[in-house]
Amino acid sequence: MNDGVNGVALAVFLFFFLLVTVMGFLAARWRKAANEHTLDEWGLGGRSFGTWVTWFLLGGDLYTAYTFVAVPAAIYAAGAAGFFAVPYTILVYPLIFTFLPRLWSVSHKHGYVTTSDFVRGRFGSKGLSLAVALTGILATMPYIALQLVGIQAVLDVMGVGGGESTNWFIKDLPLLIAFGVLAAYTYSSGLRAPALIAFVKDTLIYLVIAVAIIYIPIKLGGFDDIFASASEAFSETNPATGAPRGALVPGDAGQWTYATLALGSALALFMYPHSITATLSSRSREVIRRNTTILPLYSLMLGLLALLGFMAIAAGVKVDNGQLAIPQLFENMFPDWFAGVAFAAIGIGALVPAAIMSIAAANLFTRNIYKDFLKPDATPAQETKVSKIVSLLVKVGALAFVLTMDKTVAINFQLLGGIWILQTFPALVGGLFTRWFHRWALLAGWAVGMVYGTVAAYGVASPTQKHFGGSAKEIPGIGEIGYIGLTAFVINLLVTVVLTFVLRAVKAPEGVDQTKPEDYTADAGDPDVQVELPPATAGSTH
């Protein structure tokens, strides 16, 4: 790592950062609406994005700076087990092809802005809607924080901010400035800002990966030498565990973990509020269907990206914090000017999803806490104002999270976020296809899944963490080690099904369903495609 600041790389990084800053503010005038003081306009970009804008927005939303840094870092640390991210992004697209168009249609028909809006409308339960909203906000916060971790990794490698002994304010000032600018243009432009910036972000990422996958192996003697170096490194004993550091191929003992983590992550990915926000911003259900066919291009990118972990080992990169491995690889292998391009790709790759995540969390608070419980008669303009303010508070909270907590803790909380958000699957996806589940059963199943997942994750230790040291634990009744989130989801589903039978047998009140079967296939050209969501209904009780 450089002792001083890498001036050339920093200059290139700043150029692209200023470029996207200008684009972020100009985005307020892009496709400007007659009335911008509504959540449809500020929080969903007017529900007007076509195939390519949606593709870039979803890609910018799902493939974040943390993906760029953490997936190859996991492979750098432990080997092929880190490749679980590749199959899960392949599994997710057939899954979302079945339910996202239905969610788009019913949301467009009824003016739903969040998943909680849909859950309340479908099951007539503000309690269940609140549970989904709180889970979404809770799971999103550490995800935003980890975008900051990605930017910090880049700044550390460039030598900006000084070392650990530097005054905290000076050390973190570049990060404070970056997210101050992000907060300003998100407040001003809403979802249009990350949608426009996503073009630059994805172009840079594809460019960097294309160059890296060709240029770095040439410098390292080819992939034969890279894999040989990685195999030798993984065979070394880890002093903390007494076992090999990793493996090029997961052993028999790790196959259940690998498979359940891939499946559970696939089920969870589009439960996150930011994924749904990007989806609902598109202008038709056909845009969603087309996107599920071209989004796998990002999985190809992710597979190539993951190989950088092996390259870092072969290049002799030695870092105490694994999140620095890939930025350090770029600085060691690339000319300074192109290292700056790579660092800009990672940095902008943090800004885009962080903006979408903060907007999504703010929309959940505004629609499903503020309007449902605090001010039912809030006007669209008041909703937009509250959402803008909350989006700022969410960023401040994430910034405080990163600046005050150990980065390892932040990463483990993000793993916990995946466990939590998966527990909203029965209410959201189940509700899109059937009204059979009882609202109280869904709420009980959610609560059991949340408690089990949190307690189980709390009990997982690692060589560096006494609690929340990972996301895998023995599966009850099977004895294999598997993903806690998927186990909690299965328990959640079992509780929901059993209680639904019981509650239906005793004829418990089911709540009012505001939707109709034809709402789930409606398109933008259909008549009466959007109506205002009522503030409450007679059946909207717990």
C-alpha positions in Angstrom: 0.0 0.0 0.0 1.3 3.5 -0.8 2.7 5.4 2.1 1.3 8.6 0.6 -1.6 9.7 -1.6 -1.8 8.2 -5.1 -2.3 11.6 -6.8 -3.0 10.4 -10.3 -5.5 7.8 -9.2 -7.2 10.3 -6.9 -7.4 12.9 -9.7 -9.2 10.4 -11.9 -11.4 9.3 -9.1 -12.4 12.9 -8.4 -13.1 13.6 -12.0 -15.7 10.8 -12.2 -17.1 11.7 -8.7 -17.7 15.3 -9.9 -19.2 14.0 -13.1 -21.8 11.9 -11.3 -22.4 14.7 -8.8 -23.4 17.1 -11.7 -25.5 14.3 -13.3 -27.2 13.7 -9.9 -28.4 17.3 -9.7 -29.3 17.6 -13.3 -31.4 14.5 -13.0 -34.1 16.6 -11.3 -34.8 18.0 -14.8 -34.7 14.6 -16.6 -38.2 13.6 -17.5 -39.5 16.3 -15.2 -43.1 15.9 -14.2 -45.8 18.5 -14.0 -46.2 17.7 -10.3 -43.0 16.5 -8.7 -44.3 16.7 -5.1 -45.6 13.1 -5.0 -43.9 9.8 -4.1 -44.7 8.5 -7.5 -42.4 11.1 -9.0 -39.7 11.6 -6.3 -39.6 8.0 -5.0 -40.4 6.0 -8.2 -39.2 8.3 -11.0 -42.8 8.8 -12.2 -43.1 5.0 -12.9 -41.8 5.9 -16.3 -38.6 4.0 -16.9 -38.2 1.8 -20.0 -36.3 -1.5 -20.5 -32.7 -0.1 -20.6 -33.1 2.5 -17.8 -34.7 -0.2 -15.6 -31.9 -2.6 -16.5 -29.2 -0.2 -15.5 -31.1 0.9 -12.4 -31.7 -2.7 -11.2 -28.1 -3.6 -12.0 -26.9 -0.5 -10.1 -29.3 -1.5 -7.3 -28.3 -5.1 -6.9 -24.6 -5.1 -7.9 -23.2 -2.7 -5.4 -19.7 -1.6 -4.2 -19.9 -4.2 -1.6 -20.5 -6.9 -4.3 -17.5 -5.5 -6.1 -15.4 -5.7 -2.9 -16.9 -8.5 -0.8 -17.5 -11.3 -3.3 -13.9 -11.6 -4.5 -12.8 -10.8 -0.9 -14.6 -13.9 0.3 -12.9 -16.0 -2.3 -9.6 -14.4 -1.4 -10.2 -15.4 2.2 -11.8 -18.9 1.9 -11.8 -20.0 -1.7 -14.6 -21.3 -3.9 -17.2 -21.2 -1.2 -17.4 -17.5 -2.0 -18.8 -18.4 -5.4 -22.3 -19.1 -3.9 -23.2 -15.5 -5.1 -23.0 -16.7 -8.7 -25.6 -19.5 -8.6 -27.9 -17.5 -6.4 -28.0 -14.7 -9.0 -28.8 -17.3 -11.6 -31.6 -18.9 -9.5 -33.2 -15.5 -8.8 -34.2 -14.5 -12.3 -36.7 -17.4 -13.1 -38.1 -16.8 -9.6 -38.7 -13.1 -10.2 -40.1 -13.7 -13.6 -43.1 -15.4 -12.0 -44.0 -12.8 -9.4 -42.5 -9.4 -10.2 -44.9 -8.7 -13.1 -47.8 -9.5 -10.9 -46.5 -7.1 -8.2 -46.0 -4.4 -10.7 -49.5 -4.8 -12.1 -51.3 -4.7 -8.8 -49.1 -1.9 -7.5 -49.7 0.2 -10.6 -53.4 -0.5 -10.4 -53.8 0.6 -6.8 -51.0 3.2 -6.5 -48.9 1.1 -4.2 -45.4 2.5 -3.6 -44.0 -0.1 -1.2 -44.4 -3.8 -0.5 -46.1 -2.9 2.7 -48.8 -1.0 0.8 -49.5 -4.2 -1.1 -49.6 -6.4 2.0 -52.0 -4.1 3.7 -54.3 -3.9 0.7 -54.2 -7.6 0.1 -54.7 -8.8 3.7 -56.5 -5.8 5.3 -53.9 -5.7 8.1 -52.0 -2.7 9.2 -50.2 -4.8 11.8 -48.8 -7.2 9.1 -48.0 -4.2 6.9 -46.1 -2.6 9.8 -44.1 -5.8 10.3 -43.0 -5.9 6.7 -42.1 -2.2 6.7 -40.0 -2.4 9.9 -38.2 -5.5 8.6 -37.4 -3.7 5.4 -36.0 -0.6 7.1 -34.1 -2.8 9.6 -32.5 -4.9 6.9 -31.7 -2.0 4.7 -29.7 0.1 7.2 -26.6 -2.1 7.4 -26.8 -2.6 3.6 -26.4 1.1 3.2 -23.6 1.2 5.7 -21.7 -1.4 3.7 -21.7 0.8 0.7 -19.8 3.2 2.9 -17.4 0.4 3.8 -16.7 0.0 0.0 -15.9 3.7 -0.4 -13.7 3.6 2.7 -11.7 0.7 1.3 -11.0 2.7 -1.9 -10.1 5.8 0.0 -7.8 3.9 2.3 -5.9 2.3 -0.6 -5.5 5.7 -2.3 -4.0 7.0 0.9 -6.8 9.6 1.4 -7.6 10.5 5.0 -4.4 9.2 6.6 -3.8 6.2 8.8 -5.6 4.8 11.8 -3.7 7.2 14.1 -5.0 10.3 12.2 -7.6 12.5 13.9 -11.0 10.9 13.3 -12.4 14.0 11.6 -9.6 14.3 9.1 -9.6 10.5 8.5 -13.3 10.4 7.8 -13.7 13.8 6.1 -13.6 12.4 2.5 -16.3 10.0 3.4 -18.4 12.7 5.0 -18.1 14.9 1.9 -19.0 12.0 -0.5 -22.2 11.2 1.4 -23.1 14.8 2.0 -23.1 15.2 -1.8 -25.1 12.0 -2.2 -27.6 13.2 0.3 -28.0 16.5 -1.5 -28.7 15.2 -4.9 -30.9 12.4 -3.7 -33.0 14.9 -1.8 -33.2 17.1 -4.9 -33.7 14.5 -7.6 -35.1 11.4 -6.0 -34.9 8.1 -7.9 -34.0 9.9 -11.1 -30.5 10.6 -9.8 -29.4 7.0 -9.3 -31.2 6.0 -12.4 -29.1 8.4 -14.5 -25.8 7.8 -12.6 -26.3 4.0 -13.0 -25.3 4.4 -16.7 -21.9 5.7 -15.7 -21.5 3.2 -12.9 -22.2 0.1 -14.9 -20.2 1.3 -17.9 -17.2 1.7 -15.7 -17.6 -1.6 -13.9 -17.9 -3.5 -17.2 -14.8 -1.7 -18.5 -12.8 -2.4 -15.4 -13.8 -6.1 -15.3 -13.1 -6.6 -19.1 -9.6 -5.1 -18.7 -8.9 -6.9 -15.4 -9.8 -10.4 -16.6 -7.4 -10.0 -19.5 -4.7 -7.7 -18.3 -4.0 -9.1 -14.8 -3.7 -12.8 -15.8 -1.2 -11.8 -18.5 0.9 -10.1 -15.9 0.6 -13.0 -13.5 1.5 -15.7 -16.0 -1.9 -17.0 -16.9 -4.8 -18.7 -15.1 -2.8 -21.9 -14.6 -0.4 -20.0 -12.4 -3.2 -18.1 -10.7 -5.1 -21.3 -9.7 -1.9 -23.0 -8.7 -1.0 -20.1 -6.4 -4.5 -20.0 -4.9 -4.5 -23.8 -4.3 -1.1 -23.6 -2.5 -2.3 -20.7 -0.4 -5.6 -22.4 0.6 -3.7 -25.6 1.7 -1.9 -23.6 4.4 -3.2 -24.0 7.9 -5.1 -21.2 9.5 -3.6 -20.6 12.9 -6.9 -19.5 14.3 -8.8 -22.6 13.3 -6.2 -25.3 12.9 -7.8 -26.1 9.5 -6.8 -25.3 5.9 -7.4 -21.7 5.0 -9.9 -22.6 2.3 -10.3 -24.8 -0.8 -10.6 -24.4 -4.6 -13.6 -26.8 -4.4 -16.0 -26.9 -1.3 -15.7 -30.1 0.6 -18.6 -32.5 1.4 -19.1 -30.8 4.8 -19.7 -27.4 3.1 -22.1 -28.4 0.4 -25.3 -28.0 2.4 -24.1 -24.6 3.5 -23.2 -23.6 -0.1 -26.6 -24.8 -1.5 -28.8 -23.4 1.3 -27.0 -20.1 1.2 -27.4 -19.8 -2.6 -31.1 -20.8 -2.4 -31.9 -18.6 0.6 -30.1 -15.6 -0.9 -32.0 -16.0 -4.1 -35.3 -16.0 -2.3 -34.3 -12.9 -0.3 -32.8 -10.7 -3.0 -36.0 -9.2 -4.3 -37.6 -8.9 -0.9 -35.3 -6.0 -0.2 -37.2 -2.6 -0.5 -34.6 -1.1 -2.9 -35.1 -4.0 -5.3 -38.9 -3.4 -5.3 -38.5 0.4 -5.6 -36.4 -0.1 -8.8 -39.0 -2.6 -10.1 -42.0 -0.4 -9.5 -40.3 2.6 -11.3 -40.7 0.8 -14.7 -43.5 1.9 -17.0 -45.0 -1.5 -17.9 -45.1 -5.2 -16.8 -43.4 -6.1 -20.1 -40.4 -4.0 -19.1 -40.1 -6.2 -16.0 -40.4 -9.4 -18.0 -37.8 -8.3 -20.5 -35.4 -7.3 -17.7 -35.6 -10.8 -16.2 -34.2 -12.1 -19.5 -31.3 -9.7 -19.8 -30.3 -9.2 -16.1 -28.3 -12.5 -16.1 -25.6 -10.6 -18.0 -24.8 -9.2 -14.6 -24.3 -12.8 -13.3 -21.7 -13.3 -16.0 -20.0 -10.1 -14.8 -20.2 -11.4 -11.2 -18.5 -14.7 -12.1 -15.6 -12.9 -13.7 -15.5 -10.5 -10.8 -15.2 -13.3 -8.3 -12.0 -14.5 -10.1 -10.3 -11.4 -8.8 -10.0 -13.1 -5.4 -7.8 -15.7 -6.8 -5.8 -13.1 -8.7 -5.2 -11.2 -5.5 -3.6 -14.3 -3.9 -1.4 -14.9 -7.0 -0.3 -11.3 -7.0 0.9 -11.6 -3.4 -1.6 -9.1 -1.9 -1.4 -9.1 1.9 -4.0 -7.2 3.8 -5.3 -7.5 7.4 -8.8 -6.4 6.2 -10.0 -8.6 3.4 -12.2 -5.8 2.0 -9.0 -4.0 0.9 -7.8 -7.0 -1.2 -9.3 -6.0 -4.5 -8.7 -2.3 -4.3 -5.1 -3.1 -3.4 -4.9 -5.6 -6.3 -6.0 -2.8 -8.7 -3.4 -0.4 -7.3 -0.6 -3.0 -7.5 -1.4 -4.2 -11.0 -2.8 -1.2 -13.0 -1.2 2.0 -14.1 -2.2 4.8 -11.7 -4.6 6.4 -14.1 -6.5 3.1 -14.7 -6.4 2.3 -11.0 -8.3 5.6 -10.6 -10.9 4.4 -13.1 -11.3 1.2 -11.1 -11.6 3.0 -7.8 -14.2 5.3 -9.4 -16.2 2.2 -10.5 -16.2 1.0 -6.9 -17.0 4.4 -5.4 -19.9 5.1 -7.8 -21.0 1.6 -7.3 -21.6 2.6 -3.7 -23.4 5.8 -4.4 -26.1 4.4 -6.7 -27.4 1.6 -4.5 -27.0 3.8 -1.3 -29.3 6.4 -2.9 -31.9 3.8 -4.0 -31.8 2.1 -0.6 -32.3 5.3 1.3 -35.2 6.3 -0.9 -36.8 2.8 -0.4 -36.4 3.0 3.4 -37.9 6.5 3.4 -40.9 5.4 1.3 -41.6 2.6 3.8 -41.5 4.9 6.8 -43.6 7.6 5.1 -46.4 5.3 3.6 -46.6 2.6 6.3 -45.6 4.3 9.5 -46.2 8.1 9.1 -49.3 7.9 7.0 -50.8 4.7 8.5 -50.3 5.5 12.1 -49.3 9.2 12.6 -51.1 11.3 9.9 -53.7 9.3 7.9 -54.8 12.5 6.1 -51.3 13.4 4.8 -51.3 14.9 1.4 -49.1 13.7 -1.5 -46.9 16.8 -1.0 -46.5 16.1 2.7 -45.7 12.5 2.1 -42.9 13.6 -0.4 -41.5 16.1 2.1 -41.4 13.5 4.9 -39.8 10.9 2.6 -37.1 13.4 1.6 -36.2 14.2 5.2 -36.2 10.5 6.2 -33.9 9.7 3.3 -31.4 12.1 4.8 -31.8 10.6 8.3 -31.3 7.1 7.0 -28.0 8.1 5.4 -26.9 9.8 8.6 -27.8 6.7 10.6 -25.8 4.5 8.2 -22.8 6.9 8.3 -22.9 6.8 12.1 -23.1 3.0 12.0 -19.9 2.8 9.9 -18.0 5.5 11.8 -18.6 4.1 15.3 -18.7 0.3 14.8 -16.1 -2.2 13.7 -16.4 -3.1 10.0 -16.6 -6.8 10.8 -19.7 -6.1 12.9 -21.2 -4.1 10.0 -20.7 -7.0 7.6 -22.2 -9.5 10.0 -25.2 -7.3 10.5 -25.7 -7.3 6.8 -25.8 -11.1 6.9 -28.4 -10.8 9.6 -30.3 -8.4 7.3 -30.6 -11.2 4.7 -32.1 -13.5 7.4 -34.6 -10.9 8.4 -35.8 -9.8 5.0 -36.4 -13.4 3.9 -39.2 -13.7 6.5 -41.3 -11.3 4.5 -41.5 -13.7 1.6 -44.7 -15.6 2.6 -46.7 -12.4 3.0 -45.4 -10.8 -0.2 -44.9 -13.6 -2.7 -47.6 -15.8 -1.2 -50.0 -12.9 -1.3 -49.4 -12.4 -5.0 -50.8 -15.8 -5.8 -53.2 -16.7 -3.1 -55.4 -15.2 -0.4 -55.5 -18.5 1.5 -52.9 -17.6 4.2 -54.5 -15.9 7.1 -53.2 -12.5 8.1 -52.7 -13.4 11.7 -50.9 -16.6 10.7 -48.6 -14.6 8.5 -47.8 -12.2 11.3 -47.1 -15.1 13.7 -44.9 -16.9 11.2 -43.0 -13.7 10.5 -42.4 -13.2 14.3 -41.3 -16.8 14.8 -38.9 -16.6 11.9 -37.4 -13.3 13.0 -36.9 -14.5 16.6 -35.4 -17.9 15.5 -33.1 -16.3 12.9 -31.8 -13.6 15.2 -31.2 -15.9 18.1 -29.5 -18.6 15.9 -27.3 -16.0 14.3 -26.4 -14.5 17.7 -25.1 -17.9 18.8 -22.7 -18.3 15.8 -19.1 -17.6 16.8 -16.0 -17.0 14.6 -12.3 -16.7 15.3 -12.8 -12.9 15.6 -16.5 -12.6 16.8 -18.2 -14.2 19.8 -21.7 -13.4 18.4 -23.1 -12.9 14.9 -19.9 -14.5 13.5 -21.6 -16.0 10.5 -24.9 -17.0 8.9 -24.7 -20.8 8.9 -25.7 -23.2 11.7 -26.9 -26.8 12.2 -30.3 -27.4 10.7 -32.7 -28.8 13.3 -33.7 -32.4 12.5 -31.2 -32.8 9.7 -27.9 -32.3 11.4 -26.2 -30.6 8.5 -24.8 -27.0 8.6 -27.0 -24.7 6.5 -28.1 -21.1 6.0 -29.9 -19.8 9.1 -32.2 -17.6 6.9 -33.5 -20.5 4.9 -34.1 -22.6 8.1 -36.0 -19.6 9.7 -38.0 -19.2 6.5 -39.1 -22.9 6.6 -40.1 -22.6 10.2 -42.0 -19.4 9.4 -43.8 -21.1 6.6 -44.8 -24.1 8.7 -46.1 -21.9 11.5 -48.1 -19.9 8.9 -49.7 -22.9 7.3 -50.6 -24.6 10.6 -52.1 -21.5 12.1 -54.0 -20.7 8.9 -55.8 -24.1 9.2 -56.5 -23.3 12.9 -57.7 -19.7 12.3 -59.9 -20.7 9.3 -61.4 -23.5 11.4 -62.4 -21.0 14.1 -63.5 -18.5 11.5 -61.2 -15.7 12.6 -61.7 -12.4 10.8 -59.8 -12.4 7.5 -59.7 -8.7 6.7 -60.7 -6.9 3.5 -58.9 -7.7 0.3 -58.8 -4.5 -1.8 -57.5 -6.3 -4.9 -59.2 -8.3 -7.6 -57.9 -11.2 -9.7 -57.6 -9.0 -12.9 -55.5 -6.5 -11.0 -52.5 -8.9 -11.1 -52.3 -8.9 -14.9 -53.2 -5.3 -15.6 -50.9 -3.2 -17.7 -50.2 0.5 -18.1 -52.5 0.8 -21.1 -55.5 -0.6 -19.3 -58.2 1.8 -18.1 -58.2 3.0 -14.5 -54.8 1.6 -13.9 -54.1 3.7 -10.8 -56.2 4.7 -7.9 -55.3 6.4 -4.6 -54.6 4.0 -1.7 -57.2 4.6 1.0 -55.8 5.7 4.3 -57.6 2.8 6.2 -60.4 0.4 5.8 -62.8 -1.1 8.2 -61.0 -4.4 8.1 -57.5 -2.8 8.6 -56.8 -4.2 12.1 -54.4 -6.5 13.6 
